[in-house]
Amino acid sequence: MAALSTAYEAKHRPTLIQQYKVAGSTTIYKGALVGVNSSGYLVPMAHGTANLTFVGIAEETVDNSDGSNGDKACNVAKSGSGVYADAGTATQADIGKTVNVVSDNEVQIGTLGLTNVYAVGVLVALETTSTGVAGLRVRIDTKVN
Protein backbone atom coordinates (compact mmCIF):
# COMPACT_ATOMS: atom_id res chain seq x y z
CA MET A 1 0.00 0.00 0.00
CA ALA A 2 1.35 3.42 -0.94
CA ALA A 3 1.79 6.40 1.38
CA LEU A 4 -1.31 8.54 1.94
CA SER A 5 -2.14 11.19 -0.61
CA THR A 6 -5.55 12.00 0.88
CA ALA A 7 -7.31 11.83 4.24
CA TYR A 8 -7.70 8.34 5.66
CA GLU A 9 -10.15 7.06 8.29
CA ALA A 10 -7.91 5.09 10.66
CA LYS A 11 -10.81 4.19 12.96
CA HIS A 12 -8.79 5.62 15.83
CA ARG A 13 -9.89 4.49 19.28
CA PRO A 14 -8.38 5.95 22.46
CA THR A 15 -6.75 2.97 24.11
CA LEU A 16 -7.29 3.80 27.75
CA ILE A 17 -9.52 0.70 27.88
CA GLN A 18 -9.10 -2.17 25.44
CA GLN A 19 -10.96 -5.46 25.25
CA TYR A 20 -9.02 -8.73 25.03
CA LYS A 21 -10.26 -12.28 24.50
CA VAL A 22 -9.62 -14.47 27.55
CA ALA A 23 -7.74 -17.77 27.39
CA GLY A 24 -9.74 -20.93 27.96
CA SER A 25 -9.79 -22.47 31.45
CA THR A 26 -8.87 -19.06 32.89
CA THR A 27 -10.35 -16.64 35.41
CA ILE A 28 -9.26 -13.02 35.35
CA TYR A 29 -9.95 -11.04 38.54
CA LYS A 30 -10.68 -7.32 38.60
CA GLY A 31 -7.49 -5.43 39.40
CA ALA A 32 -5.17 -8.18 38.17
CA LEU A 33 -2.04 -7.44 36.19
CA VAL A 34 -2.73 -9.20 32.90
CA GLY A 35 -0.94 -10.11 29.71
CA VAL A 36 -1.44 -12.04 26.54
CA ASN A 37 0.05 -15.49 26.09
CA SER A 38 1.87 -16.72 22.98
CA SER A 39 -1.53 -17.49 21.39
CA GLY A 40 -2.73 -13.91 21.95
CA TYR A 41 -5.26 -14.65 24.72
CA LEU A 42 -5.51 -12.81 28.02
CA VAL A 43 -4.11 -14.48 31.15
CA PRO A 44 -3.05 -13.36 34.63
CA MET A 45 0.60 -12.28 34.75
CA ALA A 46 2.99 -14.65 36.53
CA HIS A 47 6.78 -14.77 36.35
CA GLY A 48 6.65 -18.58 36.16
CA THR A 49 4.71 -18.49 32.88
CA ALA A 50 6.81 -18.16 29.72
CA ASN A 51 6.12 -15.96 26.69
CA LEU A 52 3.76 -13.36 28.16
CA THR A 53 3.36 -9.77 27.04
CA PHE A 54 2.04 -7.37 29.68
CA VAL A 55 -1.02 -5.40 28.50
CA GLY A 56 -2.51 -3.70 31.57
CA ILE A 57 -4.87 -3.95 34.56
CA ALA A 58 -8.12 -5.96 34.40
CA GLU A 59 -11.16 -3.70 34.78
CA GLU A 60 -13.52 -6.57 35.63
CA THR A 61 -13.66 -10.17 36.75
CA VAL A 62 -14.21 -12.63 33.90
CA ASP A 63 -14.63 -16.36 34.52
CA ASN A 64 -13.77 -18.38 31.44
CA SER A 65 -12.79 -21.44 33.51
CA ASP A 66 -15.33 -23.61 31.67
CA GLY A 67 -14.73 -22.05 28.26
CA SER A 68 -12.41 -22.27 25.31
CA ASN A 69 -9.97 -19.64 24.09
CA GLY A 70 -11.83 -16.45 23.25
CA ASP A 71 -15.27 -17.50 24.54
CA LYS A 72 -15.25 -14.44 26.81
CA ALA A 73 -13.54 -11.06 26.78
CA CYS A 74 -12.22 -8.70 29.46
CA ASN A 75 -11.79 -4.91 29.50
CA VAL A 76 -8.23 -3.89 30.37
CA ALA A 77 -6.92 -0.47 31.46
CA LYS A 78 -3.89 0.54 29.40
CA SER A 79 -3.06 3.72 31.32
CA GLY A 80 -2.73 4.94 34.89
CA SER A 81 -1.46 3.24 38.03
CA GLY A 82 -2.39 0.60 40.58
CA VAL A 83 -1.14 -0.55 43.97
CA TYR A 84 0.19 -4.10 44.23
CA ALA A 85 1.75 -6.10 47.05
CA ASP A 86 5.50 -5.62 47.39
CA ALA A 87 7.06 -9.08 47.08
CA GLY A 88 10.47 -7.54 47.80
CA THR A 89 11.72 -4.77 50.02
CA ALA A 90 11.31 -1.55 48.05
CA THR A 91 12.31 1.72 49.67
CA GLN A 92 11.69 5.38 48.92
CA ALA A 93 15.03 5.39 47.07
CA ASP A 94 13.48 3.01 44.49
CA ILE A 95 11.00 5.61 43.19
CA GLY A 96 11.31 5.77 39.39
CA LYS A 97 12.75 2.28 39.06
CA THR A 98 11.33 -0.48 36.89
CA VAL A 99 8.79 -2.75 38.57
CA ASN A 100 8.64 -6.43 37.61
CA VAL A 101 5.74 -8.85 38.00
CA VAL A 102 5.78 -11.75 40.44
CA SER A 103 2.08 -12.63 40.10
CA ASP A 104 -1.12 -10.89 39.02
CA ASN A 105 -1.15 -9.13 42.42
CA GLU A 106 2.53 -8.99 43.45
CA VAL A 107 5.43 -6.98 42.10
CA GLN A 108 9.03 -6.24 42.98
CA ILE A 109 11.96 -4.00 42.19
CA GLY A 110 14.75 -6.05 40.63
CA THR A 111 14.80 -9.53 39.15
CA LEU A 112 15.99 -11.73 42.02
CA GLY A 113 14.14 -15.07 42.01
CA LEU A 114 12.16 -14.43 38.83
CA THR A 115 11.95 -17.20 36.25
CA ASN A 116 10.82 -14.80 33.50
CA VAL A 117 11.24 -11.05 33.84
CA TYR A 118 8.20 -8.97 32.85
CA ALA A 119 8.44 -5.23 33.43
CA VAL A 120 5.01 -3.73 34.14
CA GLY A 121 5.83 -0.08 34.80
CA VAL A 122 7.69 2.22 37.15
CA LEU A 123 7.41 2.79 40.88
CA VAL A 124 5.72 6.12 41.70
CA ALA A 125 4.95 5.67 45.42
CA LEU A 126 5.05 3.31 48.37
CA GLU A 127 1.47 2.73 49.57
CA THR A 128 -0.63 0.23 51.47
CA THR A 129 -2.75 -2.06 49.29
CA SER A 130 -6.53 -2.29 49.63
CA THR A 131 -5.96 -5.48 51.67
CA GLY A 132 -3.63 -3.71 54.12
CA VAL A 133 -0.20 -4.98 53.10
CA ALA A 134 2.85 -2.99 52.03
CA GLY A 135 2.49 -2.10 48.38
CA LEU A 136 3.95 -0.33 45.40
CA ARG A 137 2.01 2.14 43.24
CA VAL A 138 3.00 1.21 39.70
CA ARG A 139 2.44 3.52 36.75
CA ILE A 140 1.79 1.17 33.83
CA ASP A 141 1.94 3.65 30.97
CA THR A 142 5.40 5.01 31.71
CA LYS A 143 8.26 3.78 29.57
CA VAL A 144 10.38 1.26 31.44
CA ASN A 145 14.10 0.93 30.94
C-alpha positions as CSV (number, residue, x, y, z in Angstrom):
1,M,0.0,0.0,0.0
2,A,1.4,3.4,-0.9
3,A,1.8,6.4,1.4
4,L,-1.3,8.5,1.9
5,S,-2.1,11.2,-0.6
6,T,-5.6,12.0,0.9
7,A,-7.3,11.8,4.2
8,Y,-7.7,8.3,5.7
9,E,-10.1,7.1,8.3
10,A,-7.9,5.1,10.7
11,K,-10.8,4.2,13.0
12,H,-8.8,5.6,15.8
13,R,-9.9,4.5,19.3
14,P,-8.4,6.0,22.5
15,T,-6.8,3.0,24.1
16,L,-7.3,3.8,27.7
17,I,-9.5,0.7,27.9
18,Q,-9.1,-2.2,25.4
19,Q,-11.0,-5.5,25.2
20,Y,-9.0,-8.7,25.0
21,K,-10.3,-12.3,24.5
22,V,-9.6,-14.5,27.5
23,A,-7.7,-17.8,27.4
24,G,-9.7,-20.9,28.0
25,S,-9.8,-22.5,31.5
26,T,-8.9,-19.1,32.9
27,T,-10.4,-16.6,35.4
28,I,-9.3,-13.0,35.3
29,Y,-10.0,-11.0,38.5
30,K,-10.7,-7.3,38.6
31,G,-7.5,-5.4,39.4
32,A,-5.2,-8.2,38.2
33,L,-2.0,-7.4,36.2
34,V,-2.7,-9.2,32.9
35,G,-0.9,-10.1,29.7
36,V,-1.4,-12.0,26.5
37,N,0.0,-15.5,26.1
38,S,1.9,-16.7,23.0
39,S,-1.5,-17.5,21.4
40,G,-2.7,-13.9,22.0
41,Y,-5.3,-14.7,24.7
42,L,-5.5,-12.8,28.0
43,V,-4.1,-14.5,31.1
44,P,-3.1,-13.4,34.6
45,M,0.6,-12.3,34.8
46,A,3.0,-14.7,36.5
47,H,6.8,-14.8,36.4
48,G,6.6,-18.6,36.2
49,T,4.7,-18.5,32.9
50,A,6.8,-18.2,29.7
51,N,6.1,-16.0,26.7
52,L,3.8,-13.4,28.2
53,T,3.4,-9.8,27.0
54,F,2.0,-7.4,29.7
55,V,-1.0,-5.4,28.5
56,G,-2.5,-3.7,31.6
57,I,-4.9,-3.9,34.6
58,A,-8.1,-6.0,34.4
59,E,-11.2,-3.7,34.8
60,E,-13.5,-6.6,35.6
61,T,-13.7,-10.2,36.8
62,V,-14.2,-12.6,33.9
63,D,-14.6,-16.4,34.5
64,N,-13.8,-18.4,31.4
65,S,-12.8,-21.4,33.5
66,D,-15.3,-23.6,31.7
67,G,-14.7,-22.0,28.3
68,S,-12.4,-22.3,25.3
69,N,-10.0,-19.6,24.1
70,G,-11.8,-16.4,23.3
71,D,-15.3,-17.5,24.5
72,K,-15.3,-14.4,26.8
73,A,-13.5,-11.1,26.8
74,C,-12.2,-8.7,29.5
75,N,-11.8,-4.9,29.5
76,V,-8.2,-3.9,30.4
77,A,-6.9,-0.5,31.5
78,K,-3.9,0.5,29.4
79,S,-3.1,3.7,31.3
80,G,-2.7,4.9,34.9
81,S,-1.5,3.2,38.0
82,G,-2.4,0.6,40.6
83,V,-1.1,-0.6,44.0
84,Y,0.2,-4.1,44.2
85,A,1.8,-6.1,47.1
86,D,5.5,-5.6,47.4
87,A,7.1,-9.1,47.1
88,G,10.5,-7.5,47.8
89,T,11.7,-4.8,50.0
90,A,11.3,-1.6,48.0
91,T,12.3,1.7,49.7
92,Q,11.7,5.4,48.9
93,A,15.0,5.4,47.1
94,D,13.5,3.0,44.5
95,I,11.0,5.6,43.2
96,G,11.3,5.8,39.4
97,K,12.8,2.3,39.1
98,T,11.3,-0.5,36.9
99,V,8.8,-2.8,38.6
100,N,8.6,-6.4,37.6
101,V,5.7,-8.8,38.0
102,V,5.8,-11.8,40.4
103,S,2.1,-12.6,40.1
104,D,-1.1,-10.9,39.0
105,N,-1.1,-9.1,42.4
106,E,2.5,-9.0,43.4
107,V,5.4,-7.0,42.1
108,Q,9.0,-6.2,43.0
109,I,12.0,-4.0,42.2
110,G,14.8,-6.1,40.6
111,T,14.8,-9.5,39.1
112,L,16.0,-11.7,42.0
113,G,14.1,-15.1,42.0
114,L,12.2,-14.4,38.8
115,T,11.9,-17.2,36.3
116,N,10.8,-14.8,33.5
117,V,11.2,-11.0,33.8
118,Y,8.2,-9.0,32.8
119,A,8.4,-5.2,33.4
120,V,5.0,-3.7,34.1
121,G,5.8,-0.1,34.8
122,V,7.7,2.2,37.1
123,L,7.4,2.8,40.9
124,V,5.7,6.1,41.7
125,A,4.9,5.7,45.4
126,L,5.0,3.3,48.4
127,E,1.5,2.7,49.6
128,T,-0.6,0.2,51.5
129,T,-2.8,-2.1,49.3
130,S,-6.5,-2.3,49.6
131,T,-6.0,-5.5,51.7
132,G,-3.6,-3.7,54.1
133,V,-0.2,-5.0,53.1
134,A,2.8,-3.0,52.0
135,G,2.5,-2.1,48.4
136,L,3.9,-0.3,45.4
137,R,2.0,2.1,43.2
138,V,3.0,1.2,39.7
139,R,2.4,3.5,36.7
140,I,1.8,1.2,33.8
141,D,1.9,3.7,31.0
142,T,5.4,5.0,31.7
143,K,8.3,3.8,29.6
144,V,10.4,1.3,31.4
145,N,14.1,0.9,30.9
